[in-house]
Amino acid sequence: MKPLHITDDLNRLLELLPPTVQRALAPKEKQEQLIEVVLDLGRIPEARYPGRVDTIGSDCLSREELQATVERLGEFGSDNRAGIERTLHRISAIRNRQGLVVGLTCRVGRAVFGTVAMVRDLLDSGESLLLMGRPGVGKTTVLREIARVLADDLQRRVVIIDTSNEIAGDGDIPHPSIGGARRMQVAQPEHQHQVMIEAVENHMPEVIVIDEIGTELEAHAARTIAERGVQLVATAHGNALSNLIKNPTLSDLVGGIQSVTLGDEEARRRRTQKTVLERAAEPTFPIAVEINSRNHWSIHTNVASTVDLLLRGSPPRPQERELTIEGSVQLINSTAINSPPSKNPLKKQELPQQGKKSTKDLVKEKEEEEEEATLGSSQNQLACKENLKVFCCGISPQLFGEAVRSQNLPAQFVHEINEAEVILSIRHEMNKNPAIRKKARESHLPVLVIKSNSLHQVERALERLIAKRGASQNHALLSKSELISQDNALAALEECRLALEKIVMPLGKPVELLPRSARVLKMQTDLVSRYQLRSDVFGHTDQQRLRIYPP
């Protein structure tokens, strides 16, 4: 793989600057890594580099020098920006109250070739891609090369929505760094969303490239384009996905956020408050990239899962990629260590309450955990089986389809109750349809009633129905010898609790409990850990027992 190659046409920018600035920046070492040149009236000109600022000369910039530079640049647009024909340089103006230019920021535009290697494998998938990162980290540079690779290497019809002419440069002829991609300019920044829709309707693109989605109208236009089957590659304001989720204007790009009220049973199962935040829909961009630095990126290959983890207070697990000096991509690690869940500002749920819990609660928690594990294994066994035919009452086909796609469930929506194997209904809808209840009784159809038609509840209900069918089809039933009655589990935990509170803690003596099965031993170990004490398991397979140590 080739290392990075950079072109900047810097001489064409320097020719427009005051003579004193041209002479100061003439040496090649002064041009390397130059970010921008700042010209402010009555101040000494500055050259800005990564991590430092150098003054140019010792004389302040006069009005005549500034005016001569403005005249060489030509007209500025309504966004106070100007450019140089067929280059990537950008000049931005600062005006006084009378509209006269009193300052210029001359930003150096560079076409960097080789950074696309970080996401080259993701472009083949055809999925929409969102780039995030702080200003100046290189988002637009990457966007430019992605457009070139999609147009030239993958032979796709690419249209660039170039609002500020940063991607393809100033002038009517785009910069050659975008390859065969076409460019649509935007007359006024507030009309960007209209040009996005126009591009799809008039020019039949396979890929739309957008720099800086920043308004609600643009986010809505992006979703509309994605739903038409067009691949999107865009950048957005924000350093990370967590910033985007908290931004009400742009949260729709990652699925949107809604407040959901859980039922009592579901809230106890999750051990949270009854009102929680959940993702409202499928993300517009299934893949997201956080550009931490020019050579270090975090890749979220499943944005939906990442958003769900963040809303539940869990740290996301992106891929960490690094671009080496030779131009090859190195995978640093597959998981990322982020801030602990308790510091997540998005979380509305409560953490599980610490302290003592009744033995009945502990048994119930373990049974729920085992039930979830059983659901997951049953679902995997049924992945290649025939779809479960579900008749829905009060649940739209669109919501049903979204639940099936998001969890890859083997289920099918049917419109006639005679074709169904099961019925899934909202509680109040079932009460309003006695004919359906009667038909279900006559046909002996199983009925599952849920409280609301939220995406999470529909997903959970389908998982339960599929798991139940898998158990009946595969006869995945545990033998009686493998079952542990609730009474025995309660007795074992009560024994453990009494030992802790009567002997270990007050007397400071170790205690060895009666032999138990592996499942009950795990329950006892969890109970000991809640008291912040240490324990070990001793004995052979059929005589394993727990030994509890004093603090």
Secondary structure, DSSP 8 states (H G I E B T S, - for coil): ----EEE--HHHHHTTS-HHHHHHT-SHHHHTT--EEEEETTS--EEEETTEEEE-SSS---HHHHHHHHHHH----TTSEEE-BTS--EEEEEE-TTS-EEEEEEE---EEESGGGGTHHHHTT---EEEE--TTSSHHHHHHHHHHIIIIIS---EEEEESSSTTT-BSSS--GGGTT-EEEE-SSGGGHHHHHHHHHHHH--SEEEEEEE-SHHHHHHHHHHHHTT-EEEEEESSSSHHHHHH-TTTGGGGT-EEEEE--HHHHHHHTS-SEEEEE-S--S-SEEEEEEETTEEEEES-HHHHHHHHHTT-----EEEEE-TTS-EEEEESS-----GGG-TT--S-----S---HHHHHHHHHHHHHHHHHHHHHHHTTTS--EEEEEES--HHHHHHHHHHHT--EEEESSGGG-SEEEEEHHHHHT-HHHHHHHHHHT--EEEES---HHHHHHHHHHHHHHHHHHHHT----GGG---HHHHHHHHHHHHHHIIIIIHHH---EE-----HHHHHHHHHHHHHTT--EEEES-GGG-EEEE---
